[in-house]
Amino acid sequence: MMMKTGSKINLTPAQRDEMSRQLRCIDHLASQWRLSSSLSDENIHATLAALAALEGNEIIADDVARLSTAETDTPLSHYLRHGRQAVEDIFSGKERAPIDEARVVSLHTLLVDNIRPRRAIERLWGGNSLLRTTRSVVSDELRSLIEWMLPGNGAERLHPVTAAGIFIYEFLAIHPFSESKSSVAHLLAMQYLCNHGQNWIAEYAPARLLAERIAAYHHAIKCGMENRYTPQEDISEWIVLWTECVYRAAGETSAHTSPALPEVVSAHHRSYLNMRQRRILGFIEKNQPVKVGDIATFLHKESINTIKKDLLRLRQEGYISSEGVLKGTVYYRI
């Protein structure tokens, strides 16, 4: 089963320009951010409270701080204690495993195992797998989503923020667990962001802002799911909301930095691009991700050095982004 995501996002030109601006600002922060040697307890507690809120459970950060370190093993304290472990592992960089089947199952097991009767946990793949069996299509859908997120597959053609947003929506829509599916989705999305250079979320996680806009969050997810399995399925509202929350979280992180990190140049202050640069930009947008060699083949009359200079300028102006190093570098439109 192939993941089809492009047809589900239909932005207006204004939305696309604004999202591109937000993603450039996020990338600028990521390029400047240096992970602290100590994690922010405030962010950890607030993130856990936000994850609980997204699951429909209200709890304040002070109670999270108390219960996540409590010796008692009530369902709530178990969830918070193990949730804290998961968040700390992700924020500290200790957890860098790819988001594969084993990681999905192990994270869910960490959060809920032994706090519910085993019979209440539905199974999909047998053995110790904890994935539900309500619909046979769930198995193929989840495998497709996990494969899409693995290195070298479809998710890497998108900006990490966009890919993480799609993952959250698809995971919730597939509904692989009867409990804690939202927490698992958002924790894995945070891990994906950290795995792709967005380590600043250790200072201020986007889930905190989503929890502040809980009604908009549920509405955006619901709007997409209303037309699930039809050509009308549209997750634009969700992707716009998600990107905005990540952008605002980046702003909060920047504000906590001394001195504050500046935003990158806005779309309204870009300089003029010549015809060759516009052709490169169009080629990247149509064929992304691309390497320098791909562009050199397309512009066979231009020198490699000229193309590299154009790519550097396009990156500095915020038109494109890149991943990888040296000959492995790939470029994509943002």
C-alpha positions as a Markdown table, in Angstrom:
| # | Residue | x | y | z |
|---|---|---|---|---|
| 1 | Met | 0.0 | 0.0 | 0.0 |
| 2 | Met | 1.4 | 3.4 | -1.0 |
| 3 | Met | 1.2 | 6.5 | 1.2 |
| 4 | Lys | -0.7 | 9.2 | -0.8 |
| 5 | Thr | -0.2 | 12.5 | 1.0 |
| 6 | Gly | 0.1 | 15.2 | -1.6 |
| 7 | Ser | -3.5 | 15.2 | -2.7 |
| 8 | Lys | -4.6 | 15.6 | 1.0 |
| 9 | Ile | -2.9 | 19.0 | 1.4 |
| 10 | Asn | -4.5 | 21.8 | -0.7 |
| 11 | Leu | -3.1 | 25.2 | 0.4 |
| 12 | Thr | -4.0 | 28.6 | -1.0 |
| 13 | Pro | -1.1 | 30.6 | -2.4 |
| 14 | Ala | -1.2 | 32.8 | 0.7 |
| 15 | Gln | -1.2 | 29.8 | 3.0 |
| 16 | Arg | 1.7 | 28.3 | 1.2 |
| 17 | Asp | 3.8 | 31.5 | 1.3 |
| 18 | Glu | 3.1 | 31.9 | 5.0 |
| 19 | Met | 3.9 | 28.3 | 5.7 |
| 20 | Ser | 7.2 | 28.6 | 3.8 |
| 21 | Arg | 8.1 | 31.7 | 5.8 |
| 22 | Gln | 7.3 | 29.8 | 9.1 |
| 23 | Leu | 9.4 | 26.8 | 8.0 |
| 24 | Arg | 12.3 | 29.0 | 7.1 |
| 25 | Cys | 12.2 | 30.6 | 10.6 |
| 26 | Ile | 12.0 | 27.2 | 12.2 |
| 27 | Asp | 15.0 | 26.0 | 10.2 |
| 28 | His | 17.0 | 29.1 | 11.1 |
| 29 | Leu | 16.4 | 28.4 | 14.8 |
| 30 | Ala | 17.4 | 24.8 | 14.3 |
| 31 | Ser | 20.7 | 25.8 | 12.6 |
| 32 | Gln | 21.6 | 28.1 | 15.5 |
| 33 | Trp | 20.3 | 26.0 | 18.4 |
| 34 | Arg | 22.7 | 24.1 | 20.7 |
| 35 | Leu | 21.3 | 21.5 | 23.0 |
| 36 | Ser | 21.9 | 22.3 | 26.7 |
| 37 | Ser | 23.7 | 19.8 | 28.9 |
| 38 | Ser | 20.7 | 19.8 | 31.2 |
| 39 | Leu | 17.1 | 19.4 | 30.2 |
| 40 | Ser | 14.3 | 21.8 | 31.2 |
| 41 | Asp | 12.1 | 20.3 | 33.8 |
| 42 | Glu | 9.6 | 23.0 | 33.1 |
| 43 | Asn | 9.3 | 21.9 | 29.5 |
| 44 | Ile | 9.2 | 18.2 | 30.4 |
| 45 | His | 6.4 | 18.7 | 32.9 |
| 46 | Ala | 4.4 | 21.1 | 30.6 |
| 47 | Thr | 4.9 | 18.7 | 27.7 |
| 48 | Leu | 3.5 | 15.7 | 29.7 |
| 49 | Ala | 0.6 | 17.9 | 30.8 |
| 50 | Ala | 0.0 | 18.8 | 27.2 |
| 51 | Leu | 0.1 | 15.2 | 26.0 |
| 52 | Ala | -2.4 | 14.3 | 28.7 |
| 53 | Ala | -4.7 | 17.1 | 27.6 |
| 54 | Leu | -4.5 | 15.9 | 24.0 |
| 55 | Glu | -5.7 | 12.5 | 25.3 |
| 56 | Gly | -8.6 | 14.3 | 27.0 |
| 57 | Asn | -7.2 | 14.2 | 30.5 |
| 58 | Glu | -6.7 | 17.5 | 32.4 |
| 59 | Ile | -3.7 | 17.7 | 34.7 |
| 60 | Ile | -1.6 | 20.7 | 35.7 |
| 61 | Ala | 2.2 | 20.8 | 35.4 |
| 62 | Asp | 2.7 | 20.9 | 39.2 |
| 63 | Asp | 0.8 | 17.6 | 39.5 |
| 64 | Val | 2.9 | 16.1 | 36.7 |
| 65 | Ala | 6.1 | 17.0 | 38.6 |
| 66 | Arg | 4.8 | 15.3 | 41.7 |
| 67 | Leu | 3.2 | 12.2 | 40.1 |
| 68 | Ser | 5.9 | 11.5 | 37.6 |
| 69 | Thr | 8.4 | 10.9 | 40.4 |
| 70 | Ala | 6.0 | 9.3 | 42.8 |
| 71 | Glu | 6.6 | 5.8 | 44.2 |
| 72 | Thr | 3.0 | 4.8 | 43.9 |
| 73 | Asp | 2.0 | 2.8 | 40.8 |
| 74 | Thr | -1.5 | 4.0 | 40.0 |
| 75 | Pro | -2.4 | 4.1 | 36.3 |
| 76 | Leu | -1.8 | 7.9 | 36.2 |
| 77 | Ser | 1.5 | 7.9 | 38.0 |
| 78 | His | 2.7 | 4.9 | 35.9 |
| 79 | Tyr | 1.8 | 6.7 | 32.7 |
| 80 | Leu | 3.4 | 10.0 | 33.8 |
| 81 | Arg | 6.6 | 8.3 | 35.1 |
| 82 | His | 7.1 | 6.3 | 32.0 |
| 83 | Gly | 6.0 | 9.2 | 29.8 |
| 84 | Arg | 8.7 | 11.3 | 31.5 |
| 85 | Gln | 11.3 | 8.7 | 30.7 |
| 86 | Ala | 10.2 | 8.7 | 27.0 |
| 87 | Val | 10.3 | 12.5 | 26.8 |
| 88 | Glu | 13.7 | 12.7 | 28.5 |
| 89 | Asp | 15.1 | 10.1 | 26.1 |
| 90 | Ile | 13.8 | 12.0 | 23.1 |
| 91 | Phe | 14.9 | 15.5 | 24.3 |
| 92 | Ser | 18.3 | 14.4 | 25.4 |
| 93 | Gly | 19.1 | 12.6 | 22.2 |
| 94 | Lys | 19.4 | 9.2 | 23.8 |
| 95 | Glu | 16.5 | 7.9 | 21.7 |
| 96 | Arg | 17.5 | 8.1 | 18.1 |
| 97 | Ala | 16.0 | 4.9 | 16.8 |
| 98 | Pro | 14.2 | 5.0 | 13.5 |
| 99 | Ile | 10.4 | 5.1 | 13.7 |
| 100 | Asp | 9.8 | 1.5 | 12.8 |
| 101 | Glu | 7.4 | -1.2 | 14.0 |
| 102 | Ala | 9.6 | -2.1 | 17.0 |
| 103 | Arg | 9.8 | 1.5 | 18.2 |
| 104 | Val | 6.0 | 2.0 | 17.9 |
| 105 | Val | 5.2 | -1.1 | 19.9 |
| 106 | Ser | 8.0 | -0.5 | 22.5 |
| 107 | Leu | 6.8 | 3.1 | 23.2 |
| 108 | His | 3.2 | 2.1 | 23.6 |
| 109 | Thr | 4.3 | -0.8 | 25.9 |
| 110 | Leu | 6.3 | 1.6 | 28.0 |
| 111 | Leu | 3.3 | 3.9 | 28.5 |
| 112 | Val | 0.5 | 1.4 | 29.1 |
| 113 | Asp | 1.8 | -2.1 | 29.7 |
| 114 | Asn | 0.9 | -3.6 | 33.1 |
| 115 | Ile | -1.6 | -0.9 | 33.9 |
| 116 | Arg | -4.5 | -2.5 | 32.1 |
| 117 | Pro | -5.6 | -6.2 | 31.8 |
| 118 | Arg | -3.8 | -7.8 | 29.0 |
| 119 | Arg | -7.1 | -8.9 | 27.4 |
| 120 | Ala | -7.9 | -5.2 | 27.0 |
| 121 | Ile | -5.0 | -4.7 | 24.6 |
| 122 | Glu | -6.0 | -5.7 | 21.1 |
| 123 | Arg | -3.5 | -7.4 | 18.9 |
| 124 | Leu | -2.6 | -7.2 | 15.2 |
| 125 | Trp | 0.7 | -8.9 | 14.4 |
| 126 | Gly | 0.7 | -11.6 | 17.1 |
| 127 | Gly | 3.4 | -12.3 | 19.7 |
| 128 | Asn | 3.9 | -9.3 | 21.9 |
| 129 | Ser | 2.6 | -6.8 | 19.4 |
| 130 | Leu | 0.0 | -4.5 | 20.9 |
| 131 | Leu | -1.8 | -3.2 | 17.8 |
| 132 | Arg | -5.5 | -3.5 | 17.4 |
| 133 | Thr | -7.5 | -5.8 | 15.1 |
| 134 | Thr | -10.7 | -3.9 | 14.5 |
| 135 | Arg | -10.2 | -3.7 | 10.7 |
| 136 | Ser | -8.0 | -5.8 | 8.6 |
| 137 | Val | -6.9 | -2.6 | 6.7 |
| 138 | Val | -5.3 | -1.2 | 9.8 |
| 139 | Ser | -2.4 | -3.6 | 9.4 |
| 140 | Asp | -1.6 | -2.5 | 5.9 |
| 141 | Glu | -2.2 | 1.2 | 6.7 |
| 142 | Leu | 0.1 | 1.2 | 9.7 |
| 143 | Arg | 2.9 | -0.7 | 7.9 |
| 144 | Ser | 2.6 | 1.8 | 5.0 |
| 145 | Leu | 2.8 | 4.7 | 7.4 |
| 146 | Ile | 5.8 | 3.3 | 9.2 |
| 147 | Glu | 7.6 | 2.5 | 5.9 |
| 148 | Trp | 6.9 | 6.0 | 4.7 |
| 149 | Met | 8.7 | 7.4 | 7.8 |
| 150 | Leu | 11.8 | 5.3 | 7.5 |
| 151 | Pro | 15.0 | 6.9 | 6.2 |
| 152 | Gly | 15.2 | 7.1 | 2.4 |
| 153 | Asn | 11.4 | 6.9 | 1.9 |
| 154 | Gly | 8.6 | 9.4 | 1.2 |
| 155 | Ala | 8.7 | 11.4 | 4.4 |
| 156 | Glu | 12.2 | 12.6 | 3.7 |
| 157 | Arg | 11.0 | 14.4 | 0.6 |
| 158 | Leu | 9.1 | 16.8 | 2.8 |
| 159 | His | 10.2 | 19.3 | 5.4 |
| 160 | Pro | 10.5 | 17.4 | 8.7 |
| 161 | Val | 7.8 | 19.6 | 10.3 |
| 162 | Thr | 5.3 | 18.7 | 7.5 |
| 163 | Ala | 6.2 | 15.0 | 7.6 |
| 164 | Ala | 5.7 | 15.0 | 11.4 |
| 165 | Gly | 2.3 | 16.6 | 11.0 |
| 166 | Ile | 1.2 | 14.1 | 8.4 |
| 167 | Phe | 2.4 | 11.3 | 10.7 |
| 168 | Ile | 0.4 | 12.6 | 13.6 |
| 169 | Tyr | -2.8 | 12.8 | 11.5 |
| 170 | Glu | -2.4 | 9.4 | 9.8 |
| 171 | Phe | -1.5 | 7.7 | 13.1 |
| 172 | Leu | -4.6 | 9.1 | 14.8 |
| 173 | Ala | -6.8 | 8.2 | 11.8 |
| 174 | Ile | -5.5 | 4.6 | 11.6 |
| 175 | His | -6.2 | 4.3 | 15.4 |
| 176 | Pro | -3.8 | 1.4 | 16.1 |
| 177 | Phe | -4.3 | 1.4 | 19.8 |
| 178 | Ser | -7.4 | 1.6 | 22.1 |
| 179 | Glu | -5.6 | 3.9 | 24.5 |
| 180 | Ser | -2.7 | 6.4 | 24.5 |
| 181 | Lys | -2.6 | 6.6 | 20.7 |
| 182 | Ser | -2.4 | 10.4 | 20.8 |
| 183 | Ser | 0.6 | 10.4 | 23.2 |
| 184 | Val | 2.3 | 7.8 | 21.1 |
| 185 | Ala | 1.7 | 9.8 | 17.9 |
| 186 | His | 3.0 | 13.1 | 19.4 |
| 187 | Leu | 6.0 | 11.5 | 21.1 |
| 188 | Leu | 7.0 | 9.8 | 17.8 |
| 189 | Ala | 6.6 | 13.1 | 16.0 |
| 190 | Met | 8.8 | 14.8 | 18.5 |
| 191 | Gln | 11.4 | 12.0 | 18.0 |
| 192 | Tyr | 11.2 | 12.5 | 14.3 |
| 193 | Leu | 11.8 | 16.2 | 14.6 |
| 194 | Cys | 14.8 | 15.6 | 16.9 |
| 195 | Asn | 16.1 | 13.0 | 14.5 |
| 196 | His | 16.0 | 15.6 | 11.7 |
| 197 | Gly | 17.7 | 18.5 | 13.4 |
| 198 | Gln | 14.9 | 20.2 | 15.3 |
| 199 | Asn | 16.5 | 19.6 | 18.7 |
| 200 | Trp | 15.2 | 23.0 | 20.0 |
| 201 | Ile | 11.9 | 21.4 | 21.0 |
| 202 | Ala | 13.7 | 20.2 | 24.1 |
| 203 | Glu | 13.2 | 23.9 | 25.2 |
| 204 | Tyr | 9.6 | 24.3 | 24.2 |
| 205 | Ala | 7.6 | 21.4 | 22.7 |
| 206 | Pro | 4.9 | 22.2 | 20.1 |
| 207 | Ala | 2.4 | 19.9 | 21.9 |
| 208 | Arg | 2.2 | 22.6 | 24.6 |
| 209 | Leu | 0.7 | 25.1 | 22.1 |
| 210 | Leu | -1.6 | 22.5 | 20.6 |
| 211 | Ala | -3.0 | 21.8 | 24.1 |
| 212 | Glu | -3.8 | 25.5 | 24.4 |
| 213 | Arg | -5.8 | 25.2 | 21.2 |
| 214 | Ile | -7.5 | 21.9 | 22.0 |
| 215 | Ala | -10.8 | 22.8 | 20.2 |
| 216 | Ala | -9.0 | 23.8 | 17.0 |
| 217 | Tyr | -6.9 | 20.7 | 17.3 |
| 218 | His | -9.8 | 18.3 | 17.5 |
| 219 | His | -11.7 | 20.2 | 14.8 |
| 220 | Ala | -8.7 | 20.1 | 12.4 |
| 221 | Ile | -8.2 | 16.4 | 12.9 |
| 222 | Lys | -11.9 | 15.7 | 12.6 |
| 223 | Cys | -12.2 | 17.7 | 9.3 |
| 224 | Gly | -9.7 | 15.4 | 7.7 |
| 225 | Met | -11.2 | 12.2 | 9.1 |
| 226 | Glu | -14.7 | 13.1 | 7.9 |
| 227 | Asn | -13.7 | 12.2 | 4.4 |
| 228 | Arg | -11.3 | 9.4 | 5.2 |
| 229 | Tyr | -10.9 | 6.9 | 2.3 |
| 230 | Thr | -12.4 | 9.4 | -0.2 |
| 231 | Pro | -10.8 | 11.7 | -2.8 |
| 232 | Gln | -12.1 | 14.6 | -0.7 |
| 233 | Glu | -9.9 | 13.8 | 2.3 |
| 234 | Asp | -8.2 | 17.1 | 3.1 |
| 235 | Ile | -5.8 | 17.7 | 6.0 |
| 236 | Ser | -4.9 | 21.3 | 5.0 |
| 237 | Glu | -6.5 | 22.8 | 8.2 |
| 238 | Trp | -4.5 | 20.4 | 10.4 |
| 239 | Ile | -1.2 | 21.0 | 8.6 |
| 240 | Val | -1.6 | 24.8 | 8.8 |
| 241 | Leu | -2.4 | 24.6 | 12.5 |
| 242 | Trp | 0.4 | 22.2 | 13.3 |
| 243 | Thr | 3.0 | 24.3 | 11.4 |
| 244 | Glu | 1.8 | 27.4 | 13.1 |
| 245 | Cys | 2.2 | 25.7 | 16.6 |
| 246 | Val | 5.7 | 24.5 | 15.7 |
| 247 | Tyr | 6.5 | 28.0 | 14.5 |
| 248 | Arg | 5.2 | 29.6 | 17.7 |
| 249 | Ala | 7.1 | 27.0 | 19.8 |
| 250 | Ala | 10.2 | 28.0 | 17.9 |
| 251 | Gly | 9.5 | 31.6 | 18.8 |
| 252 | Glu | 9.1 | 30.8 | 22.4 |
| 253 | Thr | 12.4 | 28.9 | 22.3 |
| 254 | Ser | 14.1 | 31.9 | 20.7 |
| 255 | Ala | 12.6 | 34.2 | 23.3 |
| 256 | His | 14.1 | 32.0 | 26.1 |
| 257 | Thr | 17.5 | 32.2 | 24.5 |
| 258 | Ser | 19.9 | 34.9 | 25.5 |
| 259 | Pro | 20.4 | 36.8 | 23.3 |
| 260 | Ala | 17.2 | 36.0 | 21.3 |
| 261 | Leu | 17.8 | 34.3 | 18.0 |
| 262 | Pro | 16.7 | 36.5 | 15.0 |
| 263 | Glu | 14.2 | 35.3 | 12.5 |
| 264 | Val | 15.3 | 34.7 | 8.9 |
| 265 | Val | 14.5 | 37.1 | 6.1 |
| 266 | Ser | 10.8 | 37.1 | 5.3 |
| 267 | Ala | 9.3 | 36.2 | 1.9 |
| 268 | His | 8.6 | 39.9 | 1.2 |
| 269 | His | 12.3 | 40.8 | 1.4 |
| 270 | Arg | 13.8 | 38.3 | -1.0 |
| 271 | Ser | 16.1 | 39.6 | -3.7 |
| 272 | Tyr | 15.6 | 39.1 | -7.4 |
| 273 | Leu | 16.4 | 35.7 | -8.9 |
| 274 | Asn | 17.8 | 35.5 | -12.4 |
| 275 | Met | 16.4 | 33.1 | -15.1 |
| 276 | Arg | 19.0 | 30.4 | -14.3 |
| 277 | Gln | 18.2 | 30.5 | -10.6 |
| 278 | Arg | 14.4 | 30.4 | -11.3 |
| 279 | Arg | 15.0 | 27.3 | -13.5 |
| 280 | Ile | 16.9 | 25.6 | -10.8 |
| 281 | Leu | 14.1 | 26.4 | -8.3 |
| 282 | Gly | 11.5 | 25.1 | -10.7 |
| 283 | Phe | 13.5 | 21.9 | -11.3 |
| 284 | Ile | 13.9 | 21.2 | -7.6 |
| 285 | Glu | 10.2 | 21.8 | -6.9 |
| 286 | Lys | 9.2 | 19.4 | -9.6 |
| 287 | Asn | 11.8 | 16.6 | -8.9 |
| 288 | Gln | 12.7 | 17.0 | -5.3 |
| 289 | Pro | 14.7 | 15.8 | -3.6 |
| 290 | Val | 17.6 | 16.4 | -6.0 |
| 291 | Lys | 21.4 | 16.3 | -5.9 |
| 292 | Val | 23.8 | 18.7 | -7.5 |
| 293 | Gly | 24.4 | 16.1 | -10.2 |
| 294 | Asp | 20.7 | 16.1 | -11.2 |
| 295 | Ile | 20.7 | 19.8 | -11.6 |
| 296 | Ala | 24.0 | 19.7 | -13.6 |
| 297 | Thr | 22.4 | 17.2 | -16.0 |
| 298 | Phe | 19.4 | 19.5 | -16.4 |
| 299 | Leu | 21.6 | 22.6 | -16.9 |
| 300 | His | 24.3 | 20.8 | -18.9 |
| 301 | Lys | 25.7 | 24.0 | -20.2 |
| 302 | Glu | 26.4 | 25.5 | -16.8 |
| 303 | Ser | 29.4 | 24.7 | -14.6 |
| 304 | Ile | 29.2 | 22.9 | -11.3 |
| 305 | Asn | 30.6 | 25.9 | -9.5 |
| 306 | Thr | 27.9 | 28.2 | -10.9 |
| 307 | Ile | 25.2 | 25.8 | -9.9 |
| 308 | Lys | 26.7 | 25.4 | -6.3 |
| 309 | Lys | 26.7 | 29.2 | -5.9 |
| 310 | Asp | 23.1 | 29.4 | -7.0 |
| 311 | Leu | 22.1 | 26.7 | -4.6 |
| 312 | Leu | 23.9 | 28.5 | -1.8 |
| 313 | Arg | 22.0 | 31.7 | -2.6 |
| 314 | Leu | 18.7 | 29.9 | -2.8 |
| 315 | Arg | 19.3 | 28.4 | 0.6 |
| 316 | Gln | 20.3 | 31.7 | 2.1 |
| 317 | Glu | 17.2 | 33.4 | 0.7 |
| 318 | Gly | 15.0 | 30.7 | 2.2 |
| 319 | Tyr | 13.7 | 29.2 | -1.1 |
| 320 | Ile | 15.1 | 25.8 | -0.6 |
| 321 | Ser | 16.5 | 23.6 | 2.2 |
| 322 | Ser | 19.0 | 20.7 | 2.2 |
| 323 | Glu | 19.9 | 17.5 | 4.1 |
| 324 | Gly | 23.0 | 15.4 | 4.1 |
| 325 | Val | 26.7 | 16.3 | 3.5 |
| 326 | Leu | 29.1 | 16.5 | 0.6 |
| 327 | Lys | 28.0 | 14.3 | -2.3 |
| 328 | Gly | 25.1 | 13.0 | -0.3 |
| 329 | Thr | 23.4 | 16.4 | 0.0 |
| 330 | Val | 19.9 | 16.6 | -1.4 |
| 331 | Tyr | 17.9 | 19.8 | -1.9 |
| 332 | Tyr | 14.2 | 20.3 | -1.7 |
| 333 | Arg | 11.7 | 23.2 | -2.0 |
| 334 | Ile | 10.2 | 24.6 | 1.3 |
